Amino acid sequence: MKEKLQSVLIVAFIIVVFASSISYVFAEEGNQQYSSGYYQLNLVIEKQTSGNNTSGMYSFYVLENGMLQPSSVIKVPFGKEIKITIINFDQGTSLPLASSAENVTGVVSGTILASSSISTSNAQALTSKSGQSVSEIPAREISHTFTTDTGLNIPIYPHSTEVAYTYFNTVGNYTWGCMCQCGIYSMDASGSMVGQLVVLPP
Ligand SMILES: [Cu+2]
């Protein structure tokens, strides 16, 4: 019992250290969401470490002002170029529910940039030279997807950084979700692998 408690404490300590190093790395992002001509949407796939569910399932978070925020409602502006950065800490793969999840759709130029290096600075600097240009990912190499019912589909490699550019050209309330069989709880849990997408009027 004592050993078990000890290992729980060690795991908790590692999580705290890990989480604080993440927020340190991300702290530089600050309030730059409108500064570069495009709107920056930073998504992080990370294990839940607080709140109601601490079972260790991976969830999407929105990185804002250096903090991981819930992804239950993701707000984006209408008609503006949006740079989506996805940082996926999950090393595992999970099969998509449909083969359409393999294809990159709804992004500028039809491709995303992907890298196995995980960091926000890498995500910001990711170019066609430092990253791989991707238009599809085979089902067995997909970890999660970021998919919306507005036609956007971004398959995500395990333990990767990806960058995509897109536009949302209709104001309204939509749904985003991961199209993978990545967990019976997370798949249906708002703020984990599914949520609302709100396209805000100009
Ligand atoms: Cu998923």
Residues whose N, C-alpha, C, O or C-beta is under 5 A from the ligand:
A	BS01	CU	S143 H144 T145 C178 C180 C182 M193
